[in-house]
Amino acid sequence: MPVNKDTHILLTGAAGFIGSYLLGYLNRAGYERITISDDFSRADKKPNYEGKKYLQAVDREILFDWLSQHKPDIGFVFHLGARTDTTEFDYAVHEKLNLEYSKKIWHYCNQYTIPLVYASSAATYGAGEQGYKDDHELVEKLVPLNPYGVSKNEFDKWLLKETKGKSGQPFWAGLKFFNVYGPNEYHKARMASVIFHARNQIRDTGKVKLFRSHRPDFRDGQQLRDFIYVKDIAAVCSWLMINQPASGLYNLGTGKARSFGDLALATFAGLGISPVIEFIDMPEDIRDKYQYFTEADMTKLRAAGYTAPFTSLEDGVGEYVREYLRDKKYY
């Protein structure tokens, strides 16, 4: 069934950073028949979703019981709920929330032939030994650097096996998010984007601290990441919901790696302040798990028909700093 403004959408992770932004994006596009799900117990996440339009909020712990009891007419699922803390090294936590819960989401979607878009992660690529191509043949070879990345890759692997060679299944897309930044991440503390922390450092001290490089082939501040504005994430999610191209895994970055130095300069520029950058040692607990280079190969999504340009680092950071961070506004 094609998706329209009357389609009942299920959105998990709706109290979180990307989920709450997508909720606002869908509202602005005229979608209001949305059931949201998450752990709604945290007061600091409430501003992410309050004031937005949705049918009901269902706690993630009772979601499947609720679905079984109420049998809602769900026509599309966005599964963005996950434990995203890359410094949480207890795999059992990630296994429960990122792997087993996601399997239950798929079983529900498959049972009722409901299309699904879910959040995978560029963390699945590990140190990038296999490159950053969203090729299904590479998934079994990937070696993520932390339990979060492992859990995301395990679900990708499981779903590829689950769907291989089978007909009559709903459309699905697993999006390998690269480094996402933008409004509604105020609650993320240590796991918030570097832009968020940089702006706070500039406000408090007038300078930005960046990690030194602990590899001879990268200068300090020249570690490279593919930074993508959350607005572009929401635009791709919406496009996939409407167009539903071939099922599979899709990278979601800009396709152009930029340095942390560039990011810091863009943050200073957004604030209209002359840059002052200081380099500090990287914490030892992440030093051997750190990605020095990520860059999404965006060939597959472009070939599927997505043609919109991605926001440049300078434009995205500038907008984020001026229109949201300065006065702690939400989207």
Contacts in CASP RR format, 6 or more apart in sequence:
PFRMAT RR
TARGET T0000
AUTHOR 0000-0000-0000
METHOD contacts of the structure
MODEL  1
MPVNKDTHILLTGAAGFIGSYLLGYLNRAGYERITISDDFSRADKKPNYE
GKKYLQAVDREILFDWLSQHKPDIGFVFHLGARTDTTEFDYAVHEKLNLE
YSKKIWHYCNQYTIPLVYASSAATYGAGEQGYKDDHELVEKLVPLNPYGV
SKNEFDKWLLKETKGKSGQPFWAGLKFFNVYGPNEYHKARMASVIFHARN
QIRDTGKVKLFRSHRPDFRDGQQLRDFIYVKDIAAVCSWLMINQPASGLY
NLGTGKARSFGDLALATFAGLGISPVIEFIDMPEDIRDKYQYFTEADMTK
LRAAGYTAPFTSLEDGVGEYVREYLRDKKYY
1 7 0 8 1.000
1 75 0 8 1.000
2 242 0 8 1.000
3 75 0 8 1.000
3 76 0 8 1.000
3 115 0 8 1.000
3 241 0 8 1.000
3 242 0 8 1.000
5 30 0 8 1.000
5 31 0 8 1.000
5 32 0 8 1.000
5 33 0 8 1.000
6 33 0 8 1.000
7 31 0 8 1.000
7 33 0 8 1.000
7 75 0 8 1.000
7 76 0 8 1.000
8 33 0 8 1.000
8 34 0 8 1.000
8 35 0 8 1.000
8 55 0 8 1.000
8 72 0 8 1.000
8 73 0 8 1.000
8 74 0 8 1.000
8 75 0 8 1.000
8 76 0 8 1.000
9 26 0 8 1.000
9 31 0 8 1.000
9 33 0 8 1.000
9 34 0 8 1.000
9 35 0 8 1.000
9 74 0 8 1.000
9 75 0 8 1.000
9 76 0 8 1.000
9 77 0 8 1.000
9 78 0 8 1.000
9 241 0 8 1.000
10 34 0 8 1.000
10 35 0 8 1.000
10 37 0 8 1.000
10 72 0 8 1.000
10 74 0 8 1.000
10 75 0 8 1.000
10 76 0 8 1.000
10 77 0 8 1.000
10 78 0 8 1.000
11 19 0 8 1.000
11 22 0 8 1.000
11 23 0 8 1.000
11 26 0 8 1.000
11 34 0 8 1.000
11 35 0 8 1.000
11 36 0 8 1.000
11 37 0 8 1.000
11 54 0 8 1.000
11 77 0 8 1.000
11 78 0 8 1.000
11 80 0 8 1.000
12 36 0 8 1.000
12 37 0 8 1.000
12 38 0 8 1.000
12 60 0 8 1.000
12 63 0 8 1.000
12 77 0 8 1.000
12 78 0 8 1.000
12 79 0 8 1.000
12 80 0 8 1.000
12 81 0 8 1.000
12 105 0 8 1.000
13 19 0 8 1.000
13 20 0 8 1.000
13 36 0 8 1.000
13 37 0 8 1.000
13 38 0 8 1.000
13 60 0 8 1.000
13 80 0 8 1.000
13 81 0 8 1.000
13 82 0 8 1.000
14 20 0 8 1.000
14 23 0 8 1.000
14 34 0 8 1.000
14 36 0 8 1.000
14 37 0 8 1.000
14 38 0 8 1.000
14 48 0 8 1.000
14 49 0 8 1.000
14 54 0 8 1.000
14 57 0 8 1.000
14 80 0 8 1.000
15 36 0 8 1.000
15 38 0 8 1.000
15 39 0 8 1.000
15 40 0 8 1.000
15 42 0 8 1.000
15 45 0 8 1.000
15 46 0 8 1.000
15 48 0 8 1.000
15 49 0 8 1.000
16 38 0 8 1.000
16 45 0 8 1.000
16 48 0 8 1.000
16 80 0 8 1.000
16 81 0 8 1.000
16 184 0 8 1.000
16 187 0 8 1.000
17 48 0 8 1.000
17 180 0 8 1.000
17 182 0 8 1.000
17 184 0 8 1.000
17 185 0 8 1.000
17 187 0 8 1.000
17 188 0 8 1.000
17 230 0 8 1.000
18 80 0 8 1.000
18 119 0 8 1.000
18 177 0 8 1.000
18 180 0 8 1.000
18 184 0 8 1.000
18 230 0 8 1.000
18 233 0 8 1.000
18 234 0 8 1.000
19 78 0 8 1.000
19 80 0 8 1.000
19 81 0 8 1.000
19 184 0 8 1.000
20 45 0 8 1.000
20 48 0 8 1.000
20 49 0 8 1.000
20 52 0 8 1.000
20 184 0 8 1.000
20 330 0 8 1.000
20 331 0 8 1.000
21 182 0 8 1.000
21 183 0 8 1.000
21 184 0 8 1.000
21 230 0 8 1.000
21 231 0 8 1.000
21 233 0 8 1.000
21 234 0 8 1.000
21 331 0 8 1.000
22 78 0 8 1.000
22 80 0 8 1.000
22 233 0 8 1.000
22 234 0 8 1.000
22 237 0 8 1.000
22 238 0 8 1.000
23 34 0 8 1.000
23 36 0 8 1.000
23 49 0 8 1.000
23 52 0 8 1.000
23 54 0 8 1.000
24 52 0 8 1.000
24 234 0 8 1.000
24 331 0 8 1.000
25 231 0 8 1.000
25 234 0 8 1.000
25 235 0 8 1.000
25 237 0 8 1.000
25 238 0 8 1.000
25 331 0 8 1.000
26 34 0 8 1.000
26 234 0 8 1.000
26 238 0 8 1.000
27 34 0 8 1.000
27 52 0 8 1.000
27 53 0 8 1.000
29 238 0 8 1.000
32 53 0 8 1.000
32 54 0 8 1.000
32 55 0 8 1.000
33 55 0 8 1.000
34 53 0 8 1.000
34 54 0 8 1.000
34 55 0 8 1.000
35 54 0 8 1.000
35 55 0 8 1.000
35 56 0 8 1.000
35 57 0 8 1.000
35 58 0 8 1.000
35 72 0 8 1.000
35 74 0 8 1.000
36 49 0 8 1.000
36 54 0 8 1.000
36 56 0 8 1.000
36 57 0 8 1.000
36 58 0 8 1.000
37 57 0 8 1.000
37 58 0 8 1.000
37 59 0 8 1.000
37 60 0 8 1.000
37 63 0 8 1.000
37 81 0 8 1.000
38 45 0 8 1.000
38 57 0 8 1.000
38 59 0 8 1.000
38 60 0 8 1.000
38 81 0 8 1.000
39 59 0 8 1.000
39 60 0 8 1.000
39 61 0 8 1.000
40 46 0 8 1.000
40 57 0 8 1.000
40 59 0 8 1.000
42 187 0 8 1.000
44 186 0 8 1.000
44 187 0 8 1.000
45 187 0 8 1.000
47 186 0 8 1.000
47 330 0 8 1.000
48 184 0 8 1.000
48 187 0 8 1.000
48 330 0 8 1.000
49 57 0 8 1.000
58 66 0 8 1.000
60 81 0 8 1.000
60 101 0 8 1.000
64 104 0 8 1.000
64 108 0 8 1.000
67 74 0 8 1.000
67 108 0 8 1.000
74 112 0 8 1.000
74 114 0 8 1.000
75 114 0 8 1.000
75 115 0 8 1.000
76 114 0 8 1.000
76 115 0 8 1.000
76 116 0 8 1.000
76 117 0 8 1.000
76 241 0 8 1.000
77 105 0 8 1.000
77 108 0 8 1.000
77 109 0 8 1.000
77 114 0 8 1.000
77 115 0 8 1.000
77 116 0 8 1.000
77 117 0 8 1.000
77 118 0 8 1.000
78 116 0 8 1.000
78 117 0 8 1.000
78 118 0 8 1.000
78 237 0 8 1.000
78 241 0 8 1.000
79 102 0 8 1.000
79 105 0 8 1.000
79 116 0 8 1.000
79 117 0 8 1.000
79 118 0 8 1.000
79 119 0 8 1.000
80 118 0 8 1.000
80 119 0 8 1.000
81 97 0 8 1.000
81 119 0 8 1.000
82 97 0 8 1.000
82 98 0 8 1.000
82 102 0 8 1.000
82 119 0 8 1.000
82 152 0 8 1.000
83 93 0 8 1.000
83 94 0 8 1.000
83 97 0 8 1.000
83 98 0 8 1.000
83 148 0 8 1.000
83 151 0 8 1.000
84 148 0 8 1.000
84 191 0 8 1.000
85 148 0 8 1.000
85 191 0 8 1.000
86 123 0 8 1.000
86 146 0 8 1.000
86 148 0 8 1.000
86 149 0 8 1.000
86 191 0 8 1.000
86 286 0 8 1.000
86 289 0 8 1.000
87 146 0 8 1.000
87 190 0 8 1.000
87 191 0 8 1.000
87 285 0 8 1.000
87 286 0 8 1.000
88 94 0 8 1.000
88 147 0 8 1.000
88 148 0 8 1.000
89 146 0 8 1.000
89 147 0 8 1.000
90 147 0 8 1.000
91 147 0 8 1.000
91 150 0 8 1.000
91 151 0 8 1.000
93 147 0 8 1.000
94 147 0 8 1.000
94 148 0 8 1.000
94 149 0 8 1.000
94 150 0 8 1.000
94 151 0 8 1.000
95 151 0 8 1.000
95 154 0 8 1.000
97 151 0 8 1.000
98 148 0 8 1.000
98 151 0 8 1.000
98 152 0 8 1.000
98 155 0 8 1.000
99 151 0 8 1.000
99 154 0 8 1.000
99 155 0 8 1.000
99 158 0 8 1.000
102 118 0 8 1.000
102 155 0 8 1.000
103 155 0 8 1.000
103 158 0 8 1.000
105 116 0 8 1.000
105 118 0 8 1.000
106 116 0 8 1.000
106 159 0 8 1.000
106 162 0 8 1.000
106 172 0 8 1.000
108 114 0 8 1.000
109 115 0 8 1.000
109 116 0 8 1.000
109 170 0 8 1.000
109 172 0 8 1.000
110 169 0 8 1.000
110 170 0 8 1.000
113 168 0 8 1.000
113 169 0 8 1.000
113 170 0 8 1.000
114 170 0 8 1.000
115 170 0 8 1.000
115 171 0 8 1.000
115 172 0 8 1.000
115 241 0 8 1.000
115 244 0 8 1.000
116 170 0 8 1.000
116 171 0 8 1.000
116 172 0 8 1.000
116 173 0 8 1.000
117 172 0 8 1.000
117 173 0 8 1.000
117 174 0 8 1.000
117 175 0 8 1.000
117 237 0 8 1.000
117 240 0 8 1.000
117 241 0 8 1.000
118 155 0 8 1.000
118 172 0 8 1.000
118 173 0 8 1.000
118 174 0 8 1.000
118 175 0 8 1.000
119 174 0 8 1.000
119 175 0 8 1.000
119 177 0 8 1.000
120 152 0 8 1.000
120 153 0 8 1.000
120 155 0 8 1.000
120 156 0 8 1.000
120 174 0 8 1.000
120 175 0 8 1.000
120 176 0 8 1.000
120 177 0 8 1.000
120 249 0 8 1.000
121 148 0 8 1.000
121 149 0 8 1.000
121 152 0 8 1.000
121 176 0 8 1.000
121 177 0 8 1.000
122 132 0 8 1.000
122 176 0 8 1.000
122 177 0 8 1.000
122 178 0 8 1.000
122 179 0 8 1.000
122 226 0 8 1.000
122 251 0 8 1.000
122 253 0 8 1.000
122 294 0 8 1.000
122 296 0 8 1.000
123 144 0 8 1.000
123 145 0 8 1.000
123 146 0 8 1.000
123 148 0 8 1.000
123 149 0 8 1.000
123 152 0 8 1.000
124 139 0 8 1.000
124 142 0 8 1.000
124 144 0 8 1.000
124 149 0 8 1.000
124 152 0 8 1.000
124 153 0 8 1.000
124 156 0 8 1.000
124 176 0 8 1.000
125 131 0 8 1.000
125 132 0 8 1.000
125 142 0 8 1.000
125 144 0 8 1.000
125 176 0 8 1.000
125 291 0 8 1.000
125 294 0 8 1.000
126 142 0 8 1.000
126 143 0 8 1.000
126 144 0 8 1.000
126 145 0 8 1.000
126 149 0 8 1.000
126 291 0 8 1.000
127 143 0 8 1.000
127 145 0 8 1.000
127 291 0 8 1.000
127 292 0 8 1.000
128 291 0 8 1.000
128 293 0 8 1.000
128 294 0 8 1.000
129 143 0 8 1.000
130 138 0 8 1.000
130 141 0 8 1.000
130 142 0 8 1.000
131 138 0 8 1.000
131 297 0 8 1.000
132 226 0 8 1.000
132 251 0 8 1.000
132 294 0 8 1.000
132 295 0 8 1.000
132 296 0 8 1.000
132 297 0 8 1.000
133 251 0 8 1.000
133 297 0 8 1.000
133 299 0 8 1.000
134 176 0 8 1.000
134 249 0 8 1.000
134 250 0 8 1.000
134 251 0 8 1.000
134 296 0 8 1.000
134 297 0 8 1.000
134 300 0 8 1.000
136 160 0 8 1.000
136 248 0 8 1.000
136 249 0 8 1.000
139 153 0 8 1.000
139 156 0 8 1.000
139 157 0 8 1.000
139 160 0 8 1.000
139 249 0 8 1.000
140 157 0 8 1.000
142 153 0 8 1.000
144 150 0 8 1.000
144 152 0 8 1.000
144 153 0 8 1.000
145 289 0 8 1.000
145 290 0 8 1.000
145 291 0 8 1.000
146 289 0 8 1.000
156 174 0 8 1.000
156 249 0 8 1.000
159 172 0 8 1.000
159 174 0 8 1.000
160 248 0 8 1.000
160 249 0 8 1.000
163 169 0 8 1.000
163 172 0 8 1.000
163 247 0 8 1.000
169 247 0 8 1.000
171 244 0 8 1.000
171 247 0 8 1.000
172 247 0 8 1.000
172 248 0 8 1.000
173 240 0 8 1.000
173 247 0 8 1.000
173 248 0 8 1.000
173 249 0 8 1.000
173 250 0 8 1.000
174 248 0 8 1.000
174 249 0 8 1.000
174 250 0 8 1.000
175 233 0 8 1.000
175 236 0 8 1.000
175 237 0 8 1.000
175 240 0 8 1.000
175 249 0 8 1.000
175 250 0 8 1.000
175 251 0 8 1.000
175 252 0 8 1.000
176 249 0 8 1.000
176 250 0 8 1.000
176 251 0 8 1.000
176 252 0 8 1.000
176 296 0 8 1.000
177 228 0 8 1.000
177 233 0 8 1.000
177 252 0 8 1.000
177 253 0 8 1.000
178 225 0 8 1.000
178 226 0 8 1.000
178 227 0 8 1.000
178 228 0 8 1.000
178 251 0 8 1.000
178 252 0 8 1.000
178 253 0 8 1.000
178 254 0 8 1.000
178 294 0 8 1.000
178 296 0 8 1.000
179 193 0 8 1.000
179 225 0 8 1.000
179 226 0 8 1.000
179 227 0 8 1.000
179 228 0 8 1.000
179 294 0 8 1.000
180 193 0 8 1.000
180 228 0 8 1.000
180 229 0 8 1.000
180 230 0 8 1.000
180 233 0 8 1.000
181 193 0 8 1.000
181 194 0 8 1.000
181 195 0 8 1.000
181 196 0 8 1.000
181 227 0 8 1.000
181 228 0 8 1.000
181 229 0 8 1.000
181 230 0 8 1.000
181 316 0 8 1.000
181 317 0 8 1.000
181 320 0 8 1.000
182 193 0 8 1.000
182 195 0 8 1.000
182 196 0 8 1.000
182 229 0 8 1.000
182 230 0 8 1.000
182 231 0 8 1.000
182 316 0 8 1.000
182 320 0 8 1.000
182 324 0 8 1.000
183 230 0 8 1.000
183 320 0 8 1.000
183 324 0 8 1.000
183 325 0 8 1.000
183 329 0 8 1.000
183 330 0 8 1.000
183 331 0 8 1.000
184 230 0 8 1.000
184 330 0 8 1.000
184 331 0 8 1.000
185 192 0 8 1.000
185 193 0 8 1.000
185 196 0 8 1.000
186 192 0 8 1.000
186 196 0 8 1.000
186 328 0 8 1.000
186 330 0 8 1.000
188 196 0 8 1.000
193 227 0 8 1.000
194 260 0 8 1.000
194 263 0 8 1.000
194 264 0 8 1.000
195 263 0 8 1.000
195 266 0 8 1.000
195 267 0 8 1.000
195 317 0 8 1.000
195 320 0 8 1.000
195 321 0 8 1.000
195 325 0 8 1.000
196 325 0 8 1.000
198 208 0 8 1.000
198 263 0 8 1.000
198 264 0 8 1.000
198 267 0 8 1.000
199 267 0 8 1.000
199 271 0 8 1.000
199 321 0 8 1.000
199 325 0 8 1.000
201 207 0 8 1.000
201 208 0 8 1.000
201 209 0 8 1.000
202 208 0 8 1.000
202 267 0 8 1.000
202 268 0 8 1.000
202 271 0 8 1.000
202 273 0 8 1.000
206 273 0 8 1.000
206 276 0 8 1.000
207 276 0 8 1.000
207 277 0 8 1.000
207 278 0 8 1.000
208 264 0 8 1.000
208 267 0 8 1.000
208 268 0 8 1.000
208 275 0 8 1.000
208 276 0 8 1.000
208 277 0 8 1.000
208 278 0 8 1.000
209 277 0 8 1.000
209 278 0 8 1.000
209 279 0 8 1.000
209 280 0 8 1.000
210 220 0 8 1.000
210 221 0 8 1.000
210 260 0 8 1.000
210 261 0 8 1.000
210 264 0 8 1.000
210 277 0 8 1.000
210 278 0 8 1.000
210 279 0 8 1.000
210 280 0 8 1.000
211 220 0 8 1.000
211 221 0 8 1.000
211 223 0 8 1.000
211 260 0 8 1.000
211 279 0 8 1.000
211 280 0 8 1.000
211 281 0 8 1.000
211 282 0 8 1.000
211 290 0 8 1.000
212 220 0 8 1.000
212 221 0 8 1.000
212 279 0 8 1.000
212 280 0 8 1.000
212 281 0 8 1.000
212 282 0 8 1.000
213 219 0 8 1.000
213 220 0 8 1.000
213 221 0 8 1.000
213 222 0 8 1.000
213 223 0 8 1.000
213 292 0 8 1.000
214 281 0 8 1.000
214 282 0 8 1.000
214 287 0 8 1.000
214 290 0 8 1.000
215 292 0 8 1.000
218 224 0 8 1.000
218 292 0 8 1.000
220 279 0 8 1.000
221 259 0 8 1.000
221 260 0 8 1.000
221 261 0 8 1.000
221 277 0 8 1.000
221 279 0 8 1.000
222 259 0 8 1.000
222 260 0 8 1.000
222 261 0 8 1.000
223 259 0 8 1.000
223 260 0 8 1.000
223 290 0 8 1.000
223 292 0 8 1.000
223 293 0 8 1.000
224 257 0 8 1.000
224 258 0 8 1.000
224 259 0 8 1.000
224 292 0 8 1.000
224 293 0 8 1.000
224 294 0 8 1.000
224 295 0 8 1.000
225 257 0 8 1.000
225 258 0 8 1.000
225 260 0 8 1.000
225 291 0 8 1.000
225 293 0 8 1.000
225 294 0 8 1.000
226 253 0 8 1.000
226 254 0 8 1.000
226 255 0 8 1.000
226 256 0 8 1.000
226 257 0 8 1.000
226 258 0 8 1.000
226 294 0 8 1.000
226 295 0 8 1.000
226 296 0 8 1.000
227 254 0 8 1.000
227 258 0 8 1.000
227 263 0 8 1.000
227 313 0 8 1.000
228 252 0 8 1.000
228 253 0 8 1.000
228 254 0 8 1.000
228 296 0 8 1.000
228 310 0 8 1.000
228 311 0 8 1.000
229 310 0 8 1.000
229 311 0 8 1.000
229 316 0 8 1.000
229 319 0 8 1.000
229 320 0 8 1.000
230 331 0 8 1.000
231 311 0 8 1.000
231 316 0 8 1.000
232 252 0 8 1.000
232 253 0 8 1.000
232 254 0 8 1.000
232 308 0 8 1.000
232 310 0 8 1.000
232 311 0 8 1.000
233 252 0 8 1.000
235 308 0 8 1.000
236 252 0 8 1.000
236 301 0 8 1.000
236 306 0 8 1.000
239 306 0 8 1.000
239 308 0 8 1.000
240 250 0 8 1.000
243 304 0 8 1.000
243 305 0 8 1.000
245 304 0 8 1.000
245 305 0 8 1.000
246 304 0 8 1.000
250 300 0 8 1.000
250 301 0 8 1.000
250 304 0 8 1.000
251 296 0 8 1.000
251 297 0 8 1.000
251 298 0 8 1.000
251 300 0 8 1.000
251 301 0 8 1.000
252 296 0 8 1.000
252 301 0 8 1.000
253 296 0 8 1.000
253 298 0 8 1.000
253 310 0 8 1.000
254 296 0 8 1.000
254 298 0 8 1.000
254 310 0 8 1.000
254 311 0 8 1.000
254 313 0 8 1.000
255 295 0 8 1.000
255 296 0 8 1.000
255 297 0 8 1.000
255 298 0 8 1.000
255 310 0 8 1.000
256 295 0 8 1.000
257 293 0 8 1.000
257 294 0 8 1.000
257 295 0 8 1.000
258 313 0 8 1.000
261 277 0 8 1.000
262 313 0 8 1.000
263 313 0 8 1.000
263 317 0 8 1.000
264 275 0 8 1.000
264 277 0 8 1.000
265 275 0 8 1.000
266 313 0 8 1.000
266 314 0 8 1.000
266 316 0 8 1.000
266 317 0 8 1.000
266 318 0 8 1.000
267 317 0 8 1.000
267 318 0 8 1.000
267 321 0 8 1.000
268 274 0 8 1.000
268 275 0 8 1.000
269 314 0 8 1.000
269 317 0 8 1.000
269 318 0 8 1.000
270 317 0 8 1.000
270 318 0 8 1.000
270 321 0 8 1.000
270 322 0 8 1.000
271 321 0 8 1.000
271 322 0 8 1.000
271 326 0 8 1.000
282 290 0 8 1.000
311 319 0 8 1.000
323 329 0 8 1.000
324 330 0 8 1.000
324 331 0 8 1.000
END
